Every structure is written in structure tokens, then in C-alpha cells.
Amino acid sequence: MAVRKRVWTTRRGERKEAWIVDYLVNGSRHIETFARKKDADAREAKVTVDVGKGIHIAPSKSPTVTQAGAKWLGDMGGLEASTVESYRQHLRDHIVPFIGALRLGHISVPVVRNFMDKLRAEGRSRAMIKRVVGDLGSILADAQERGEVAHNAVRSLSKRRKKGAGTQKRGQKLKVGVDIPSPQEIKAIIADLKGRWRPLILCAIFTGLRASELRGLCWSDVDLRKNVLHVRQRADKFNQIGAPKSESGERTIPLPPILVNTLREWKLVCPKGEAGLVFPNGNGGIENHANIVQRGLAPVQIAAGVVTRTGEAKYTGLHALRHFYASWCINRPKDGGLGLPPKMVQQRMGHATLAMTMDTYAGLFDNGDDGAEMQAAEQALFS
């Protein structure tokens, strides 16, 4: 293995120079060119170590990102169709156009950083950049297992860079009246609920089910005698019924009287279908998510006066009602809430971890009057 300087003259008479790393692996000769001797020396040292470990793969022998991505997508048996489609879209729209032709052996940390900068310059959001770079890391990890690349540059990114790619800014919290409907807004919405959308939107408000869980809810999982419903399945964006997002997604949620009475009435006139869905379309099949938002949620907000300055519906998705349910579970009884402890809120929401619940809704948990609590505790201790 050697590092040597190469000097040549172009057709225009310009003098050029570069640094060459020249080495043999398993009888095959490989040459890599660098503009700076410092980079060539670093590459030589790395190749020497990798060859000694038996993990070196010449960049020219590694597949392109496009080729590796196709193999990665082809090995996703068992995942939901919507999840695979999301990965395919990230690869097609955000990865291949920028670095699809690059060979995996040329994917270094600086290359990944430059890729992130290009995504940002093209208008991709911080959250999207985080997801796309994560997918690139998964492609490289899959290629590592296949013996097609030695290192995963995405995994080598500093924690600071990973965090900056897509996480929310520290201190950014969900706000009542902005992200979460206020109790007054919810009262106004409930007062104007009518027809087929009343049971569905009431259920969203008082159970916190995800849109996919509402669309996949069946009558066999609703017990109107015990006033509970069980979340055991959901409908994805391709209208396929499947299991909840995670094991913690399977849960039992108590129902308030207003919802129980509404569901009893709705069951008598609900369109019938083979799946026995609680909130089907007119033919008894799975309701389209866009219909729920555009024909159900948006019009009732406008009718109730829950609108923006331009007169449009203030909350654009069912997730706002899920946020309200979380706030209702968290708020103290004297403020009109249930005052549930964090662990129970996690269970009601179907979050995979308590940390997820706290990260999302930490700003809603009341710290109380610390001074009064300290005084009461001191009196109890010394009494």
C-alpha cells in the first residue's frame, strides 16, 4: 500500500496534481484519488485497519445507493403496506435524486452532512430530513449485513447533528387553543354535532383514538353494557385492517355516558357491512380519512365558530381531538379533567413508553403549589 503524488498537464496546458492511494486486496489492485495528501493519508490508514480486520470493501465494488435501496425495500416482509410505501417514497423522492448514483463505499460523514444540507436547501422540513437520513442509515446497515459496505456513515454522525436534523426545539410545547382545542371550543363543537358524524367525532373526543383506530373500530370491540371499548385493530391508508401500531396500542378505554348513549342510538341505524365497523362509509366499508376531516370535522368547527381569522376550520386533523383527550385525562378534576397519573395517561393513549407521553404532554401536567405542598409535608413530618 502506498500514497503517492500524481502530477499531469491538461490539454489546455494547466498543471494539475492529486494524491493517490494505491493498494492490493485479495490480489486486486485499487486506486483512490484525493485532492489533499492529508485525506489520502487518512484513507490509507483506514484501509490498512479494515484490511487487517477483514472488513475492507473497495468502493468500486460496492453497489450504488439506488441498488442497495432496492434490496432494502425487497426485504420488508411482515411490515404494513403503508409503512413500506412510506419508505419507498422517501427513497424515490428524497434519496435517489441526490445521492442515488453514489456507491456505498463513497458515503462518508461529510457526504451525509452535504446530503442533509441539500435536503434543507430544497425545502424539506427538519422532521422529514430526520426520517430520510434515518432511512439512509437503515440502507447502509442492511448493506453491511450483506457484506457490501464496511462502515455506516449515518451511524457515525455526532449526536448533536442527529438531534438537529429533526427534533423539536427544546421547550417547544403543545398549546391549548393552538394545537389542542380548549374546553370551550370542544363544548361548542359538541353542541353543533349532528347526523352520522356525531358519534364518530364524540368518540374521537372522549377516547383519544387515532384516526386509523376509529376507522377500524368494530362493534364486537365495543361493550355498551360495561361502558368500555377495546382497541384491537386499525385501518391503514390503503384501507387494510391490521393490528395496532404497537403492543401498547391494544388497550381498553372507559366510555362516558354521553358517548355510550350516542353509540346505542347510532348502532340502530349504522350501515351494515361484513367487517361490522362502528364508523363505516355508506356501504358498510372502511371510511376514507379525508371524508371524515373534510365532511365531518371541518364543517362542524365552522358551524360552531371554531375558526381561523379567515373563517376556515381551526383544527385541520383528528389528532387535535386526540390531544384534547390527553389534556382531559391530565387536567385536575377541579379544572374539569380526570386528573389521571402519567402512567395511566400513557395506557389510555396507547403510547409505547411513558417517556413518549411525558415528552408530548409534559407541559400539561400541573406541578401544583410547591410552597404549599412543602409546608403541608413539613407539618405532617413533625406532627
Secondary structure, DSSP 8 states (H G I E B T S, - for coil): -EEEEEEEE-TTS-EEEEEEEEEEETTEEEEEEESSHHHHHHHHHHHHHHHHHT----GGGS-BHHHHHHHHHTT-TTS-HHHHHHHHHHIIIIIHHHHTTSBGGG--HHHHHHHHHHHHHTT--HHHHHHHHHHHHHHHHHHHHTTS-S--TGGGS-HHHHHHHH---TT----BTTTB--HHHHHHHHHH--TTHHHHHHHHHHH---HHHHHH-BGGGEETTTTEEEE--EE-TTS-EE--SSGGG-EEEE--HHHHHHHHHHHHHS---TT-BSSB-TTSSB--HHHIIIIIIHHHHHHHT-B-TTSSBS--STHHHHHHHHHHHHS-GGGTS----HHHHHHHHT-S-HHHHHHHHGGGS----HHHHHHHHHHHHH-
